[in-house]
Structure formats: structure tokens, C-alpha cells
Amino acid sequence: MALLAGMRSSFIAKQHVGVSVRRSLGGIRYFSSYLVTPAELSKALTRNLPTKVSTAPRVIPLCAAWFLPNDPQARTGRQVFQEKRIPSARFFDLDAVKDHDSPYPHMLPTPEVFAQAMQEIGIRRDDEVVVYDTQELGIFSAPRVAWTLRVFGHPTVHILNNFRLWIEQGHPTESGKPEEAVEESTNYPVPTLDTSKVVQFPVVKEAAIDHGKEGAEGVQVLDARSKGRWDGTDPEPRPGLPSGHMPGSISVPVPEMLDAQSGAFLPGQELRQMFESKGLDPTKPIISSCGTGVTAAVIDTALEVAGFGQTGTRRLYDGSWT
């Protein structure tokens, strides 16, 4: 019952992402919002060509390709990364950078594991990172990787909206095994986890138990899985896991937040109207969930783009349905 007060107290002078991620590299402002268009990224990469001798902050495309374990074509993120990617892009492996001691698929890694992964990927703390998804899925796992970087305090993170449009608009791609990205250790510092962005199981359990009770805080739990999985009529992609939903949760399937043709995020106003049509109250706490905490970040990003709800009262549950 103390969720709302606790979440609000954790929100201390945080700026809206559309403002806080703006900065200048060498006097040039590259991006003005969390979502980045293909044209904006292309222009930034042209102006920020990497060199082996420069220590200036760089613009780094980061591929977050990931597929569900029951993918009909048995595709993997690394496979599609090698088939087609943005030139100079790095690859973030969601199945590797996680808490391997947890029985759940995608719990956040420790700060030490995260720092080691960033070092191995070749990302420096002052790099401006633009996370992108697969051509096939449009928007799917990139928001989770971007959210992970933000949870661990990486200063400037954006999401490309999206790689499918990057290709359709004729921007360059490359394929094959990428050249070694790391010439030397980046010495990425061990960060501090921002707990204001994460919600733990006891809090979610309490919200489910208290749903509909008089005097409850009215915590809104949103679920990004397909309507069939939420309804319990379609199977979960992981064997032995029943489908269904948490008591009181609201179904917000990923496709409802994306353009049907491009797979890119809908404009902010359309997203706001969609959330309002679900009966959501922007003044009450919101918890984003899904199957394993990956597409929950699609909801979290859509809320941010829509300006829906308060930053300090929006959290993601990375344990999610599992």
C-alpha cells in the first residue's frame, strides 16, 4: 500500500527524457529526443566518424536483436546482426548480459556484469548509444536494452525508430562477421543501479492482491504479451509455463503501440489516445510487464513518448509473467 509514496520519493528532480538526453559533442547537438529517426542517426554517424586515435565521445549504434525461443524460423539475434546491420554497430546479447544465477530468463545483471559487458562490447561511458531492433520485428527488444543502459545510468541513450525504415530509406548496411570493435579496454566504470525504474515481486504481488479493494492505491499493471497469451487461450513460448494474466492487469499488446506497416512507434498523441482508451489514469502508478521483461520496455517507452504518467511512478517488472 506504500507503493505510491515510495515511488514518488524516489523521483528527485529527474528531467523528462526528451530534454535530459540532449547534449553536444564537440559543439554539435545530434539528437533532441529519446526516439531517433534514421535520417537523424545517419547524419550523426556521418559527422561522428570513428577514429582509433580520438578519445572524443562517439555515436554508437547498438543492435539489440532478439527472438522468442519458439521463433518459427529458429532465428537468433547474433545471426541477423551478422546478416545485416548498421555499419560500425555493436551487438548486445540479451541472453548473455543478465543475472545467470536467477531461474528467470532476463533478470537484470549485477552492476559488475553490466560494466564488463559494456567493456567487451567496446562502449565508453561518454558514448552516445542508439539502440536498434531487427528489420523483421520493427520494435521489439531494443527498448529493453535501452532501458537497461538507463537503469545503470548510462548518460545518453536513444532508440532508433526503426531499422526497417533505415533500410527502406536507403541508408547503408553491412554484413558478415564484424571487425574487432575494441582496440583496447574501455574501462567502463561499475555503475549504480537506479532502483526507481525497477519494481520487485512483492510489490507486484501486493498490487494483484489489493486489486479492486477499497482504499487500494490503484496501481496499474500493463502487460505487453499478445491478447491470446493474456487471455490464456494461446500457449506461452516457454514449455511448461501456463498462459493467463495477473489479477487486474491490463492487456497492451506490442502491435497496438506500433505502426502496422513500418513497425515503428506510433506518434505520441496516438499513443496517449490508446492508453486513455484502456481507461488508464496517468496520475496513478504504472507497472509495465510482459513474459520475461523484454517487451515490457516497449510499453515503458511508449508511455514516455506519449508523456503519459509521471516518470517517478512508472516502473518495469523484469520478472514479469515468468
MARVEX-159358 format. One line per 4 residues: number of its first residue (from 1); their letters; for each residue x, y, z of N, C-alpha, C. Coordinates in steps of 0.2 Angstrom, whole numbers, plus 5000, padded with zeros to 4 digits. Layout:
BEGIN
NUM = A = X/Y/Z/X/Y/Z/X/Y/Z; ...
//
This chain:
BEGIN
1 = MALL = 5004/4994/5000/5000/5000/5000/5004/5006/5000; 5011/5005/5002/5015/5011/5002/5019/5012/4995; 5016/5009/4990/5020/5009/4984/5020/5016/4981; 5015/5020/4981/5014/5027/4978/5019/5031/4981
5 = AGMR = 5019/5031/4988/5023/5036/4992/5031/5034/4990; 5032/5028/4990/5039/5026/4989/5042/5028/4982; 5037/5027/4977/5039/5028/4970/5040/5036/4969; 5036/5040/4973/5036/5047/4972/5043/5050/4975
9 = SSFI = 5044/5047/4981/5050/5049/4985/5057/5048/4981; 5056/5042/4977/5062/5041/4973/5063/5045/4967; 5058/5049/4965/5059/5054/4960/5061/5060/4962; 5068/5062/4961/5071/5068/4964/5074/5072/4958
13 = AKQH = 5070/5077/4956/5072/5081/4951/5075/5078/4945; 5071/5073/4943/5073/5069/4936/5070/5073/4930; 5073/5074/4925/5071/5078/4919/5067/5073/4915; 5062/5076/4911/5059/5072/4906/5065/5070/4901
17 = VGVS = 5064/5064/4898/5069/5061/4894/5070/5065/4888; 5065/5068/4885/5065/5072/4879/5070/5078/4880; 5071/5080/4886/5076/5086/4887/5082/5083/4890; 5082/5078/4894/5088/5076/4898/5093/5073/4894
21 = VRRS = 5091/5070/4888/5096/5066/4884/5100/5071/4879; 5097/5077/4878/5101/5082/4874/5108/5084/4876; 5112/5084/4872/5119/5086/4873/5123/5088/4867; 5128/5091/4868/5133/5092/4862/5139/5089/4862
25 = LGGI = 5141/5086/4857/5148/5083/4856/5152/5087/4851; 5157/5090/4854/5161/5094/4850/5157/5100/4847; 5152/5103/4851/5148/5108/4849/5142/5107/4845; 5141/5100/4843/5135/5098/4839/5130/5095/4843
29 = RYFS = 5124/5097/4842/5119/5093/4845/5116/5088/4840; 5117/5081/4842/5115/5076/4837/5107/5074/4838; 5105/5073/4844/5098/5071/4844/5094/5075/4850; 5088/5076/4848/5084/5080/4853/5078/5077/4857
33 = SYLV = 5078/5070/4856/5073/5066/4859/5075/5059/4860; 5072/5055/4864/5073/5048/4865/5073/5044/4859; 5068/5045/4855/5067/5041/4849/5071/5045/4843; 5075/5041/4839/5079/5044/4834/5077/5042/4827
37 = TPAE = 5076/5046/4822/5074/5044/4816/5080/5041/4812; 5079/5037/4807/5085/5035/4803/5089/5041/4800; 5086/5046/4798/5089/5052/4795/5094/5055/4800; 5091/5056/4806/5095/5059/4812/5101/5055/4813
41 = LSKA = 5100/5048/4814/5106/5044/4815/5111/5044/4810; 5109/5044/4803/5113/5044/4798/5118/5050/4798; 5114/5056/4799/5118/5062/4799/5123/5062/4805; 5121/5060/4811/5125/5060/4816/5132/5055/4815
45 = LTRN = 5130/5050/4812/5136/5045/4811/5141/5048/4805; 5138/5052/4801/5142/5055/4796/5147/5060/4799; 5144/5064/4804/5148/5069/4807/5152/5066/4813; 5151/5060/4814/5155/5057/4820/5159/5051/4818
49 = LPTK = 5163/5052/4813/5166/5046/4810/5171/5043/4816; 5171/5037/4817/5176/5034/4822/5183/5034/4820; 5188/5036/4824/5195/5035/4823/5198/5032/4829; 5204/5028/4827/5207/5025/4833/5211/5029/4838
53 = VSTA = 5212/5035/4836/5216/5040/4840/5212/5045/4844; 5206/5046/4842/5201/5050/4845/5199/5048/4852; 5198/5052/4857/5195/5050/4863/5189/5054/4864; 5186/5057/4859/5180/5061/4860/5174/5056/4860
57 = PRVI = 5169/5058/4863/5163/5054/4864/5160/5052/4856; 5158/5046/4856/5156/5044/4849/5148/5042/4849; 5146/5042/4843/5139/5039/4842/5139/5032/4840; 5137/5028/4844/5137/5020/4843/5131/5017/4842
61 = PLCA = 5130/5014/4836/5123/5010/4835/5124/5004/4839; 5119/5002/4842/5120/4995/4846/5114/4991/4845; 5115/4985/4841/5110/4981/4839/5108/4977/4845; 5101/4976/4846/5098/4973/4852/5094/4967/4849
65 = AWFL = 5095/4964/4843/5091/4959/4840/5090/4953/4845; 5084/4951/4846/5082/4945/4850/5076/4942/4847; 5075/4936/4848/5069/4932/4846/5066/4928/4851; 5060/4927/4851/5057/4922/4856/5060/4915/4855
69 = PNDP = 5060/4911/4861/5063/4904/4860/5059/4900/4855; 5053/4901/4854/5049/4897/4849/5048/4900/4843; 5053/4905/4841/5053/4908/4834/5052/4902/4829; 5047/4903/4824/5046/4898/4819/5052/4896/4815
73 = QART = 5057/4902/4814/5062/4901/4809/5069/4899/4813; 5068/4899/4820/5074/4897/4824/5079/4902/4823; 5077/4909/4822/5082/4914/4821/5085/4916/4828; 5091/4919/4828/5095/4921/4834/5097/4929/4832
77 = GRQV = 5097/4932/4838/5099/4939/4837/5106/4940/4833; 5111/4936/4836/5118/4937/4833/5118/4935/4825; 5113/4930/4823/5113/4928/4816/5111/4934/4812; 5105/4937/4814/5103/4943/4810/5107/4949/4810
81 = FQEK = 5111/4950/4816/5116/4955/4816/5121/4954/4811; 5123/4948/4810/5129/4947/4805/5126/4947/4798; 5119/4946/4797/5117/4946/4790/5116/4953/4788; 5114/4957/4792/5113/4964/4790/5112/4969/4796
85 = RIPS = 5117/4974/4796/5117/4979/4802/5119/4985/4800; 5119/4990/4804/5121/4997/4803/5129/4997/4803; 5132/5000/4798/5140/5000/4799/5142/5002/4805; 5147/4999/4808/5151/5001/4814/5146/4999/4821
89 = ARFF = 5141/4995/4819/5136/4994/4825/5140/4988/4830; 5138/4988/4836/5140/4983/4841/5134/4979/4842; 5135/4973/4845/5129/4969/4847/5128/4967/4854; 5122/4968/4857/5121/4967/4864/5117/4961/4865
93 = DLDA = 5119/4956/4868/5116/4949/4868/5112/4949/4875; 5105/4949/4874/5101/4949/4880/5101/4943/4884; 5103/4937/4880/5103/4931/4884/5110/4930/4887; 5114/4934/4886/5121/4934/4890/5122/4939/4895
97 = VKDH = 5119/4945/4894/5120/4950/4899/5114/4950/4903; 5114/4946/4908/5108/4945/4913/5111/4942/4919; 5106/4941/4924/5108/4938/4930/5108/4930/4929; 5113/4927/4928/5114/4920/4927/5112/4915/4933
101 = DSPY = 5112/4919/4939/5110/4915/4945/5103/4914/4946; 5099/4918/4942/5092/4918/4943/5089/4913/4939; 5083/4910/4941/5080/4905/4937/5075/4908/4932; 5075/4914/4932/5071/4918/4927/5075/4921/4921
105 = PHML = 5072/4921/4915/5076/4922/4909/5080/4928/4908; 5077/4934/4910/5080/4940/4909/5080/4945/4914; 5082/4943/4920/5083/4947/4926/5089/4952/4925; 5089/4958/4927/5095/4962/4927/5101/4959/4929
109 = PTPE = 5107/4961/4926/5113/4958/4928/5115/4962/4934; 5121/4960/4937/5124/4965/4943/5127/4970/4939; 5128/4976/4943/5132/4981/4940/5139/4979/4937; 5142/4974/4941/5149/4972/4938/5148/4968/4932
113 = VFAQ = 5143/4964/4931/5142/4961/4925/5141/4965/4919; 5136/4970/4921/5135/4975/4916/5141/4979/4913; 5145/4981/4918/5151/4985/4916/5156/4981/4912; 5156/4975/4914/5161/4970/4910/5158/4969/4903
117 = AMQE = 5151/4969/4902/5149/4968/4895/5150/4974/4891; 5149/4980/4894/5150/4986/4890/5157/4987/4888; 5162/4985/4892/5169/4985/4891/5170/4980/4885; 5167/4974/4885/5168/4969/4880/5165/4971/4873
121 = IGIR = 5160/4975/4874/5156/4977/4868/5160/4983/4865; 5164/4986/4869/5168/4992/4866/5165/4999/4867; 5160/4999/4872/5157/5006/4873/5160/5009/4879; 5161/5016/4878/5164/5020/4884/5158/5024/4887
125 = RDDE = 5159/5026/4893/5154/5029/4897/5151/5035/4894; 5155/5039/4890/5153/5045/4887/5150/5044/4880; 5150/5038/4877/5147/5037/4871/5140/5038/4871; 5137/5041/4865/5130/5042/4864/5128/5035/4860
129 = VVVY = 5124/5032/4864/5122/5025/4861/5115/5025/4858; 5114/5023/4852/5107/5022/4849/5106/5015/4848; 5101/5012/4851/5099/5005/4851/5094/5004/4846; 5095/4998/4842/5090/4997/4837/5088/4990/4837
133 = DTQE = 5083/4988/4833/5080/4982/4833/5081/4978/4826; 5078/4973/4825/5078/4969/4819/5074/4972/4813; 5076/4971/4807/5071/4973/4802/5065/4969/4802; 5065/4963/4804/5059/4958/4804/5054/4961/4809
137 = LGIF = 5056/4963/4815/5051/4964/4820/5050/4971/4821; 5054/4976/4818/5052/4983/4819/5054/4986/4826; 5050/4985/4831/5052/4987/4838/5050/4981/4842; 5055/4978/4846/5054/4973/4850/5058/4972/4856
141 = SAPR = 5064/4971/4855/5069/4971/4861/5074/4977/4862; 5074/4981/4857/5078/4987/4858/5076/4991/4864; 5070/4992/4865/5068/4996/4871/5071/4993/4878; 5071/4986/4878/5073/4983/4884/5081/4985/4885
145 = VAWT = 5085/4984/4880/5092/4986/4880/5093/4993/4882; 5089/4997/4879/5090/5005/4880/5088/5006/4888; 5083/5003/4890/5081/5003/4897/5086/5001/4902; 5089/4995/4900/5094/4993/4904/5100/4997/4905
149 = LRVF = 5102/5001/4899/5108/5006/4899/5106/5011/4904; 5099/5013/4903/5097/5019/4908/5097/5017/4915; 5094/5011/4916/5094/5009/4923/5101/5009/4927; 5106/5007/4923/5113/5008/4925/5116/5014/4924
153 = GHPT = 5112/5019/4922/5115/5026/4922/5119/5028/4917; 5119/5025/4911/5122/5027/4905/5119/5034/4903; 5124/5039/4902/5121/5046/4902/5117/5047/4896; 5118/5045/4890/5115/5047/4884/5113/5040/4880
157 = VHIL = 5106/5039/4880/5104/5033/4876/5098/5035/4872; 5097/5032/4866/5092/5033/4862/5090/5026/4859; 5084/5027/4856/5081/5021/4852/5080/5023/4845; 5082/5019/4840/5081/5021/4833/5074/5018/4831
161 = NNFR = 5070/5023/4828/5063/5021/4826/5062/5021/4818; 5064/5016/4815/5067/5010/4817/5072/5007/4812; 5075/5001/4812/5079/4999/4807/5076/4997/4801; 5070/4995/4801/5066/4993/4795/5066/5000/4790
165 = LWIE = 5064/5005/4794/5064/5011/4790/5071/5014/4788; 5076/5012/4792/5083/5013/4790/5085/5010/4783; 5083/5004/4782/5084/5000/4776/5080/5003/4770; 5073/5004/4772/5068/5006/4766/5070/5013/4764
169 = QGHP = 5073/5017/4768/5075/5024/4766/5082/5024/4763; 5085/5018/4762/5091/5018/4758/5098/5019/4762; 5098/5019/4768/5104/5020/4772/5108/5014/4772; 5115/5015/4773/5119/5009/4772/5119/5004/4777
173 = TESG = 5120/4998/4775/5121/4992/4779/5127/4988/4777; 5129/4984/4782/5135/4979/4781/5133/4972/4783; 5137/4967/4781/5135/4960/4783/5142/4957/4785; 5141/4951/4787/5147/4947/4788/5149/4948/4796
177 = KPEE = 5155/4944/4797/5157/4945/4804/5160/4952/4805; 5158/4955/4810/5161/4962/4811/5168/4962/4813; 5172/4968/4811/5178/4969/4813/5179/4970/4820; 5184/4968/4823/5185/4969/4831/5184/4976/4833
181 = AVEE = 5179/4977/4837/5177/4984/4839/5181/4987/4844; 5184/4982/4848/5188/4985/4854/5195/4985/4853; 5198/4990/4852/5206/4991/4851/5209/4990/4858; 5206/4993/4863/5209/4992/4870/5203/4993/4875
185 = STNY = 5204/4991/4881/5199/4991/4886/5196/4998/4887; 5189/4998/4887/5186/5004/4888/5186/5007/4895; 5187/5002/4900/5187/5004/4907/5180/5007/4909; 5175/5003/4907/5168/5006/4909/5168/5005/4916
189 = PVPT = 5166/5010/4920/5166/5010/4927/5160/5006/4929; 5160/5003/4935/5155/4999/4938/5149/5004/4940; 5143/5004/4937/5138/5009/4939/5134/5007/4945; 5129/5012/4947/5125/5010/4952/5118/5009/4949
193 = LDTS = 5114/5004/4951/5108/5003/4949/5103/5008/4951; 5099/5011/4946/5093/5015/4948/5087/5011/4950; 5086/5010/4956/5080/5006/4958/5074/5010/4957; 5074/5016/4956/5067/5019/4955/5064/5017/4948
197 = KVVQ = 5068/5014/4944/5065/5011/4937/5063/5004/4938; 5064/5001/4943/5063/4993/4944/5058/4992/4949; 5053/4987/4948/5049/4985/4954/5050/4978/4955; 5050/4976/4962/5051/4969/4964/5045/4965/4965
201 = FPVV = 5045/4959/4965/5040/4954/4965/5035/4956/4971; 5037/4957/4977/5032/4958/4982/5028/4964/4981; 5030/4969/4978/5026/4975/4976/5021/4973/4971; 5023/4969/4966/5018/4967/4961/5013/4962/4964
205 = KEAA = 5015/4958/4968/5010/4953/4971/5005/4957/4976; 5008/4962/4979/5003/4966/4983/4998/4970/4979; 5000/4972/4973/4996/4976/4969/4990/4971/4966; 4992/4965/4965/4987/4960/4962/4982/4958/4968
209 = IDHG = 4985/4957/4974/4980/4955/4979/4976/4961/4981; 4978/4967/4981/4974/4973/4983/4969/4975/4977; 4970/4972/4971/4966/4975/4965/4959/4975/4967; 4955/4981/4966/4948/4981/4967/4946/4982/4974
213 = KEGA = 4951/4982/4979/4949/4983/4986/4948/4990/4988; 4944/4992/4992/4943/4999/4994/4949/5001/4998; 4951/5007/4996/4957/5010/4999/4964/5008/4996; 4964/5004/4991/4970/5002/4987/4972/5008/4983
217 = EGVQ = 4979/5008/4982/4982/5014/4978/4980/5014/4971; 4977/5009/4968/4976/5009/4961/4982/5008/4957; 4986/5004/4958/4992/5003/4954/4990/4999/4948; 4992/5002/4942/4990/4999/4936/4996/4995/4933
221 = VLDA = 4994/4988/4932/4999/4984/4929/4997/4982/4922; 5002/4984/4917/5001/4983/4910/5005/4977/4907; 5002/4974/4903/5005/4968/4900/5006/4968/4893; 5012/4967/4890/5013/4968/4883/5013/4962/4879
225 = RSKG = 5011/4956/4882/5011/4950/4878/5004/4950/4874; 5004/4945/4869/4998/4945/4864/4992/4944/4868; 4986/4946/4865/4980/4946/4869/4978/4938/4870; 4980/4934/4866/4979/4927/4867/4983/4924/4873
229 = RWDG = 4989/4926/4874/4993/4924/4880/4990/4927/4886; 4988/4933/4886/4985/4937/4891/4978/4933/4893; 4974/4932/4888/4968/4928/4889/4968/4921/4892; 4974/4918/4890/4975/4911/4892/4973/4906/4887
233 = TDPE = 4971/4909/4881/4969/4904/4875/4975/4902/4871; 4981/4906/4871/4986/4904/4867/4992/4902/4872; 4996/4897/4870/5002/4895/4874/5007/4900/4875; 5011/4899/4880/5017/4903/4881/5023/4900/4877
237 = PRPG = 5028/4904/4875/5033/4902/4871/5038/4897/4875; 5037/4897/4881/5042/4893/4886/5038/4886/4888; 5040/4880/4887/5037/4874/4889/5035/4874/4896; 5029/4872/4898/5028/4871/4905/5025/4877/4908
241 = LPSG = 5025/4883/4905/5023/4889/4908/5016/4890/4906; 5011/4891/4910/5004/4892/4908/5003/4899/4906; 4998/4900/4902/4996/4907/4900/4991/4910/4904; 4989/4916/4903/4984/4919/4908/4987/4926/4910
245 = HMPG = 4984/4929/4915/4987/4936/4917/4986/4937/4925; 4990/4942/4927/4989/4944/4934/4982/4947/4935; 4979/4946/4941/4973/4949/4943/4973/4957/4942; 4969/4959/4938/4968/4966/4937/4973/4969/4932
249 = SISV = 4977/4965/4929/4982/4968/4924/4978/4970/4917; 4981/4974/4914/4978/4977/4908/4982/4975/4901; 4979/4972/4896/4982/4970/4890/4984/4976/4886; 4990/4977/4884/4993/4982/4880/4998/4978/4875
253 = PVPE = 4995/4974/4870/5000/4970/4866/5004/4975/4862; 5010/4973/4861/5015/4977/4857/5013/4980/4851; 5009/4976/4846/5007/4979/4840/5002/4985/4841; 4999/4986/4846/4995/4992/4847/4999/4998/4848
257 = MLDA = 5005/4997/4849/5009/5003/4850/5013/5005/4844; 5013/5001/4839/5017/5002/4833/5013/5003/4827; 5016/5006/4822/5013/5007/4815/5013/5000/4812; 5007/4999/4809/5006/4992/4806/5011/4991/4800
261 = QSGA = 5013/4996/4796/5017/4995/4791/5024/4995/4792; 5027/5000/4796/5034/5001/4797/5036/4997/4803; 5032/4996/4808/5034/4993/4814/5037/4998/4819; 5036/5004/4817/5039/5010/4821/5034/5012/4827
265 = FLPG = 5037/5015/4832/5032/5018/4837/5027/5023/4834; 5021/5023/4836/5016/5027/4834/5018/5034/4837; 5015/5040/4834/5016/5046/4837/5014/5047/4844; 5017/5051/4848/5015/5052/4855/5008/5053/4856
269 = QELR = 5004/5057/4852/4997/5059/4853/4993/5052/4852; 4995/5048/4847/4991/5042/4846/4992/5037/4851; 4998/5037/4854/4999/5033/4860/4996/5035/4866; 4995/5041/4867/4991/5044/4873/4984/5042/4872
273 = QMFE = 4981/5043/4866/4974/5041/4865/4973/5034/4866; 4978/5029/4864/4977/5022/4865/4977/5021/4873; 4982/5024/4876/4982/5022/4884/4976/5025/4887; 4973/5031/4885/4967/5033/4888/4961/5028/4886
277 = SKGL = 4961/5025/4880/4956/5021/4878/4956/5015/4883; 4961/5013/4886/4962/5007/4890/4959/5009/4897; 4957/5015/4898/4955/5018/4905/4960/5019/4910; 4967/5020/4907/4972/5021/4912/4972/5028/4915
281 = DPTK = 4974/5029/4921/4975/5035/4924/4982/5037/4925; 4984/5043/4922/4991/5045/4922/4993/5047/4929; 4989/5048/4933/4991/5051/4940/4992/5045/4945; 4991/5039/4943/4992/5033/4947/4998/5029/4945
285 = PIIS = 5001/5025/4949/5007/5022/4947/5006/5016/4942; 5011/5016/4937/5010/5011/4932/5016/5006/4932; 5015/5000/4931/5020/4994/4931/5019/4991/4924; 5025/4991/4920/5025/4988/4914/5028/4981/4915
289 = SCGT = 5024/4976/4911/5026/4969/4912/5025/4965/4905; 5027/4959/4905/5026/4955/4899/5028/4948/4900; 5031/4944/4896/5033/4937/4898/5039/4937/4902; 5045/4940/4900/5051/4940/4904/5054/4946/4905
293 = GVTA = 5051/4952/4904/5053/4958/4905/5056/4962/4899; 5056/4959/4893/5059/4962/4887/5054/4967/4884; 5048/4964/4882/5043/4969/4878/5040/4973/4883; 5040/4972/4890/5038/4977/4895/5041/4984/4893
297 = AVID = 5047/4984/4891/5050/4990/4890/5048/4994/4884; 5044/4990/4879/5041/4994/4874/5035/4998/4877; 5031/4995/4882/5026/4999/4885/5029/5005/4888; 5035/5004/4892/5038/5009/4896/5040/5015/4891
301 = TALE = 5043/5013/4885/5045/5018/4881/5039/5022/4878; 5034/5018/4876/5028/5021/4873/5025/5026/4878; 5025/5024/4885/5022/5029/4890/5026/5035/4890; 5033/5035/4889/5037/5040/4889/5036/5045/4883
305 = VAGF = 5035/5042/4877/5034/5045/4871/5028/5049/4871; 5023/5046/4874/5016/5049/4875/5016/5054/4880; 5021/5054/4885/5021/5059/4890/5015/5057/4895; 5014/5050/4896/5008/5048/4900/5011/5045/4906
309 = GQTG = 5008/5048/4912/5011/5046/4918/5017/5050/4920; 5018/5050/4927/5024/5053/4929/5030/5048/4929; 5036/5051/4927/5042/5047/4927/5044/5043/4934; 5042/5047/4939/5044/5044/4946/5039/5038/4948
313 = TRRL = 5034/5037/4944/5029/5032/4946/5028/5027/4941; 5032/5027/4936/5032/5022/4931/5038/5017/4932; 5037/5011/4933/5042/5006/4934/5041/5000/4929; 5046/4996/4929/5046/4990/4925/5047/4984/4929
317 = YDGS = 5044/4978/4928/5044/4972/4932/5048/4967/4927; 5054/4966/4928/5058/4962/4924/5057/4954/4925; 5054/4953/4931/5052/4946/4931/5046/4944/4927; 5042/4949/4927/5036/4948/4923/5032/4941/4924
321 = WT = 5028/4939/4918/5024/4933/4919/5028/4927/4921; 5034/4926/4920/5038/4920/4922/5038/4920/4929
//
